[in-house]
């Protein structure tokens, strides 16, 4: 007689494998990945002055770049996040997004040193500009994985969580 627990475990494992296989079957050229987030802001935030402030912070702290061909004054700004096909799409709206403090989107870095360096740049900005909202670095320890992270928000409705995943 077969143990029911073994069947459930086996079934659960095959579902995970099956889901990944299903995605690979649906998208044979490669599994889709998240490539952008759209956030609405007041039109004034997307004026030349507002865009300059947004770009100064996110450019200096994270290396994000404006895609100037996408910019429309007081209407739209697109920030490339490391590559042109990964971006933050900012658009004006009469009823702009308003989020609770911990609503966020995340970016990952490839080393603890990169995380610490990014935090240093963010903390430096926070010292000189009270509009920078931060949650200081912390670690979630799952034994086989430690997720090091911090959160920051500056002039956008959502925070950005910056993470580094350290595997045991």
Residue frames as qw, qx, qy, qz and C-alpha x, y, z in Angstrom:
[[0.000, 0.888, 0.459, 0.000, 0.00, 0.00, 0.00],
 [0.415, 0.439, -0.008, 0.797, 1.29, 3.48, -0.89],
 [0.280, -0.493, -0.446, 0.693, 1.62, 6.14, 1.80],
 [0.187, 0.872, 0.435, 0.123, -0.71, 9.07, 1.06],
 [0.272, -0.873, 0.109, 0.389, 1.87, 11.58, 2.39],
 [0.483, -0.246, 0.588, 0.601, 4.43, 10.37, -0.16],
 [0.352, 0.553, 0.649, 0.386, 1.91, 10.82, -2.95],
 [0.015, -0.962, -0.256, 0.090, 1.09, 14.37, -1.84],
 [0.377, -0.707, 0.327, 0.501, 4.77, 15.32, -1.65],
 [0.467, 0.021, 0.688, 0.556, 5.47, 13.77, -5.00],
 [0.246, 0.741, 0.584, 0.222, 2.42, 15.42, -6.51],
 [0.148, -0.946, -0.074, 0.279, 3.42, 18.80, -5.05],
 [0.427, -0.490, 0.488, 0.583, 6.95, 18.49, -6.48],
 [0.409, 0.270, 0.709, 0.507, 5.68, 17.55, -9.90],
 [0.135, 0.892, 0.430, -0.020, 3.32, 20.55, -9.87],
 [0.220, -0.835, 0.200, 0.462, 6.26, 22.91, -9.41],
 [0.379, -0.229, 0.699, 0.562, 8.21, 21.21, -12.15],
 [0.328, 0.544, 0.735, 0.235, 5.08, 21.01, -14.28],
 [0.062, 0.931, 0.245, -0.265, 4.38, 24.75, -13.86],
 [0.204, -0.683, 0.435, 0.550, 7.88, 25.66, -15.01],
 [0.358, 0.049, 0.820, 0.444, 7.60, 23.19, -17.87],
 [0.272, 0.746, 0.607, -0.015, 4.20, 24.69, -18.76],
 [0.001, 0.908, -0.044, -0.418, 5.71, 28.19, -18.90],
 [0.272, -0.445, 0.665, 0.535, 8.58, 26.91, -21.05],
 [0.358, 0.335, 0.827, 0.276, 6.08, 25.22, -23.32],
 [0.188, 0.869, 0.432, -0.149, 3.94, 28.36, -23.60],
 [0.113, 0.962, -0.204, -0.139, 6.99, 30.57, -24.23],
 [0.950, 0.078, 0.081, 0.290, 9.61, 28.44, -26.01],
 [0.475, 0.674, -0.148, 0.547, 11.89, 31.44, -26.70],
 [0.298, 0.164, -0.558, 0.757, 12.16, 32.15, -22.97],
 [0.277, -0.632, -0.691, 0.214, 10.00, 32.53, -19.87],
 [0.037, 0.822, 0.164, 0.544, 8.61, 36.09, -19.62],
 [0.484, -0.232, -0.442, 0.719, 10.11, 38.41, -17.04],
 [0.078, -0.895, -0.351, 0.264, 8.86, 41.57, -15.41],
 [0.571, 0.283, 0.175, 0.751, 10.13, 44.50, -17.47],
 [0.057, 0.359, -0.036, 0.931, 8.46, 47.66, -16.15],
 [0.143, -0.580, -0.698, 0.394, 6.20, 49.34, -13.65],
 [0.053, 0.563, 0.301, 0.768, 3.93, 52.30, -14.33],
 [0.280, -0.491, -0.551, 0.614, 3.32, 54.92, -11.67],
 [0.095, 0.791, 0.376, 0.473, 1.08, 57.98, -11.91],
 [0.391, -0.283, -0.273, 0.832, 2.16, 61.36, -10.57],
 [0.158, 0.860, 0.289, -0.389, 0.75, 64.88, -10.56],
 [0.626, 0.705, 0.132, 0.308, 1.63, 66.72, -13.79],
 [0.090, -0.952, 0.261, -0.135, 3.77, 69.22, -11.86],
 [0.729, -0.471, 0.477, 0.137, 6.03, 66.37, -10.75],
 [0.752, 0.225, 0.476, 0.396, 6.80, 65.74, -14.43],
 [0.219, 0.973, -0.042, -0.064, 7.73, 69.35, -15.24],
 [0.613, 0.599, -0.385, 0.344, 11.34, 70.01, -16.28],
 [0.159, -0.625, 0.549, -0.532, 12.24, 70.80, -12.66],
 [0.831, -0.245, 0.334, -0.370, 10.42, 67.76, -11.27],
 [0.946, 0.301, -0.110, 0.056, 11.99, 65.41, -13.79],
 [0.375, 0.666, -0.490, 0.418, 15.45, 66.83, -13.02],
 [0.436, -0.527, 0.542, -0.489, 14.96, 66.11, -9.30],
 [0.953, -0.015, 0.205, -0.223, 13.72, 62.58, -9.94],
 [0.829, 0.476, -0.221, 0.194, 16.60, 61.86, -12.32],
 [0.087, 0.724, -0.536, 0.426, 19.22, 63.38, -10.01],
 [0.624, -0.418, 0.536, -0.386, 18.24, 61.09, -7.13],
 [0.942, 0.087, 0.300, -0.120, 17.58, 57.82, -8.97],
 [0.686, 0.659, -0.255, 0.175, 20.47, 58.44, -11.36],
 [0.038, 0.705, -0.594, 0.386, 23.01, 59.15, -8.62],
 [0.615, -0.360, 0.587, -0.384, 21.80, 56.45, -6.25],
 [0.802, 0.088, 0.581, -0.107, 21.00, 53.64, -8.70],
 [0.251, -0.264, 0.668, 0.649, 22.35, 54.60, -12.12],
 [0.436, 0.609, 0.661, -0.042, 18.91, 54.93, -13.69],
 [0.179, -0.153, 0.366, 0.900, 18.80, 56.92, -16.93],
 [0.477, 0.554, 0.278, -0.623, 16.05, 58.91, -18.57],
 [0.468, 0.270, 0.701, 0.466, 14.96, 57.73, -22.00],
 [0.034, 0.426, 0.047, -0.903, 14.63, 61.26, -23.45],
 [0.178, -0.040, -0.675, -0.715, 12.82, 60.15, -26.61],
 [0.294, -0.466, -0.832, -0.057, 9.95, 59.02, -24.36],
 [0.176, -0.395, -0.447, 0.783, 9.71, 62.25, -22.34],
 [0.019, -0.657, -0.456, -0.600, 6.72, 64.57, -22.76],
 [0.077, 0.214, -0.394, 0.890, 6.80, 67.62, -20.50],
 [0.429, -0.084, 0.411, -0.800, 4.30, 67.37, -17.64],
 [0.833, 0.122, -0.179, -0.508, 2.99, 64.11, -19.17],
 [0.998, -0.001, -0.050, 0.033, 5.54, 61.28, -19.18],
 [0.006, 0.763, -0.644, 0.060, 9.04, 60.25, -18.15],
 [0.988, 0.010, -0.152, -0.034, 10.64, 56.84, -18.59],
 [0.244, -0.767, 0.589, -0.077, 13.63, 55.77, -16.50],
 [0.808, 0.267, -0.525, -0.011, 15.74, 52.86, -17.71],
 [0.694, -0.607, 0.348, -0.171, 16.73, 50.60, -14.80],
 [0.584, -0.405, 0.657, 0.250, 20.07, 49.22, -15.95],
 [0.277, 0.068, 0.786, 0.549, 18.85, 48.47, -19.48],
 [0.270, 0.038, -0.236, -0.933, 16.42, 50.10, -21.89],
 [0.554, -0.217, -0.654, -0.467, 13.94, 47.22, -21.66],
 [0.479, -0.478, -0.655, 0.336, 13.65, 47.37, -17.87],
 [0.105, 0.340, 0.016, 0.934, 12.11, 50.66, -16.85],
 [0.021, -0.522, -0.627, 0.578, 9.95, 52.78, -14.58],
 [0.077, 0.479, 0.536, 0.691, 7.17, 54.46, -16.57],
 [0.074, -0.433, -0.468, 0.767, 6.02, 57.68, -14.91],
 [0.036, 0.458, 0.579, 0.674, 2.89, 59.34, -16.25],
 [0.155, -0.052, 0.267, -0.950, 0.75, 62.28, -15.22],
 [0.253, -0.474, -0.815, -0.216, -2.77, 61.74, -13.94],
 [0.282, -0.588, -0.034, -0.757, -5.37, 64.05, -12.44],
 [0.796, -0.511, 0.132, -0.296, -5.80, 61.44, -9.69],
 [0.391, 0.576, -0.705, 0.137, -2.21, 60.27, -9.12],
 [0.775, -0.136, -0.608, 0.104, -1.30, 57.10, -7.30],
 [0.309, -0.654, 0.413, -0.553, -1.26, 57.31, -3.51],
 [0.778, 0.018, -0.627, 0.032, 0.20, 54.28, -1.76],
 [0.739, -0.673, 0.030, -0.008, 0.69, 53.11, 1.79],
 [0.152, -0.845, 0.502, 0.101, 4.30, 53.50, 2.85],
 [0.517, -0.343, 0.772, 0.139, 5.33, 49.87, 2.35],
 [0.787, 0.550, 0.272, -0.060, 3.88, 49.44, -1.13],
 [0.201, -0.716, 0.532, 0.405, 6.97, 48.95, -3.25],
 [0.892, 0.433, -0.128, -0.022, 8.68, 47.36, -6.19],
 [0.712, -0.566, 0.343, 0.234, 12.04, 45.66, -5.94],
 [0.579, 0.708, -0.402, 0.028, 15.39, 45.65, -7.65],
 [0.913, -0.348, 0.101, 0.189, 18.18, 43.22, -6.92],
 [0.142, 0.852, -0.503, -0.031, 21.92, 43.75, -6.84],
 [0.879, 0.247, -0.407, 0.013, 24.56, 41.10, -7.39],
 [0.598, 0.106, -0.572, 0.551, 26.72, 41.57, -4.28],
 [0.457, -0.718, -0.425, 0.307, 26.56, 42.69, -0.69],
 [0.393, -0.276, 0.070, 0.875, 29.15, 45.37, -1.53],
 [0.004, 0.338, 0.494, 0.801, 26.80, 46.75, -4.21],
 [0.386, -0.714, -0.569, -0.136, 23.92, 46.84, -1.70],
 [0.512, -0.595, -0.239, 0.572, 26.07, 48.62, 0.88],
 [0.298, -0.047, 0.259, 0.917, 27.30, 51.11, -1.71],
 [0.146, -0.534, -0.557, -0.619, 23.75, 51.88, -2.86],
 [0.475, -0.724, -0.482, 0.135, 22.68, 52.33, 0.76],
 [0.476, -0.370, -0.066, 0.795, 25.56, 54.74, 1.34],
 [0.099, 0.195, 0.380, 0.899, 24.46, 56.91, -1.60],
 [0.343, -0.635, -0.579, -0.379, 20.80, 56.84, -0.46],
 [0.543, -0.630, -0.393, 0.391, 21.73, 57.66, 3.16],
 [0.366, -0.143, 0.075, 0.916, 23.85, 60.57, 1.95],
 [0.120, -0.410, -0.460, -0.779, 20.86, 61.98, 0.06],
 [0.486, -0.651, -0.576, -0.087, 18.60, 61.44, 3.08],
 [0.502, -0.415, -0.281, 0.705, 20.96, 63.50, 5.24],
 [0.141, -0.173, 0.137, 0.965, 20.58, 66.53, 2.97],
 [0.379, -0.130, -0.412, -0.819, 16.97, 66.16, 1.74],
 [0.366, -0.020, 0.711, -0.600, 14.14, 65.43, 4.18],
 [0.739, 0.266, -0.096, -0.611, 11.91, 64.22, 1.33],
 [0.502, 0.292, -0.812, -0.060, 13.95, 61.01, 1.11],
 [0.785, -0.339, 0.233, -0.463, 12.02, 58.34, 3.04],
 [0.442, 0.401, -0.802, 0.029, 14.11, 55.32, 4.04],
 [0.898, -0.385, 0.100, -0.188, 13.79, 52.06, 5.89],
 [0.109, -0.745, 0.657, 0.039, 17.30, 51.14, 6.98],
 [0.531, 0.313, -0.772, -0.154, 19.02, 47.93, 5.91],
 [0.719, -0.274, 0.487, -0.414, 17.79, 44.70, 7.47],
 [0.215, 0.282, -0.911, -0.210, 18.25, 40.98, 6.93],
 [0.868, -0.071, 0.102, -0.482, 15.56, 38.30, 6.65],
 [0.024, -0.453, 0.891, 0.002, 17.31, 35.04, 7.57],
 [0.888, 0.068, -0.058, -0.452, 15.72, 31.87, 6.18],
 [0.765, -0.386, 0.504, 0.103, 18.76, 29.68, 7.06],
 [0.720, 0.186, 0.506, 0.437, 19.43, 28.61, 3.46],
 [0.303, 0.605, 0.299, 0.673, 18.95, 32.17, 2.26],
 [0.239, -0.589, -0.314, 0.705, 19.55, 35.60, 3.76],
 [0.283, 0.727, 0.399, 0.481, 17.82, 38.51, 2.04],
 [0.334, -0.377, -0.160, 0.849, 19.60, 41.77, 2.77],
 [0.167, 0.653, 0.530, 0.514, 17.53, 44.83, 1.86],
 [0.073, -0.382, -0.307, 0.868, 16.59, 48.44, 2.39],
 [0.236, 0.725, 0.625, 0.166, 13.71, 50.58, 1.16],
 [0.183, -0.316, 0.007, 0.931, 13.66, 54.12, -0.18],
 [0.273, 0.755, 0.572, 0.167, 11.14, 56.54, -1.64],
 [0.197, -0.434, 0.048, 0.878, 11.85, 59.92, -3.20],
 [0.285, 0.364, -0.171, -0.870, 9.20, 61.85, -5.14],
 [0.411, -0.018, -0.789, -0.456, 7.53, 58.64, -6.37],
 [0.695, -0.360, 0.007, -0.623, 4.38, 57.12, -4.87],
 [0.976, -0.163, -0.144, -0.015, 5.99, 53.72, -4.20],
 [0.447, -0.724, 0.511, 0.122, 9.11, 52.74, -2.34],
 [0.702, 0.485, -0.520, -0.033, 11.94, 50.87, -4.03],
 [0.817, -0.483, 0.316, -0.010, 13.25, 47.83, -2.18],
 [0.434, 0.671, -0.601, -0.003, 16.87, 47.03, -2.97],
 [0.916, -0.296, 0.230, -0.143, 17.80, 43.41, -2.24],
 [0.300, 0.553, -0.776, -0.036, 20.83, 41.17, -2.22],
 [0.949, -0.170, -0.035, -0.263, 20.22, 37.42, -1.87],
 [0.014, 0.607, -0.780, 0.151, 22.94, 35.56, 0.03],
 [0.916, -0.042, -0.306, -0.255, 22.69, 31.79, -0.29],
 [0.628, -0.606, 0.478, -0.099, 24.17, 29.51, 2.39]]
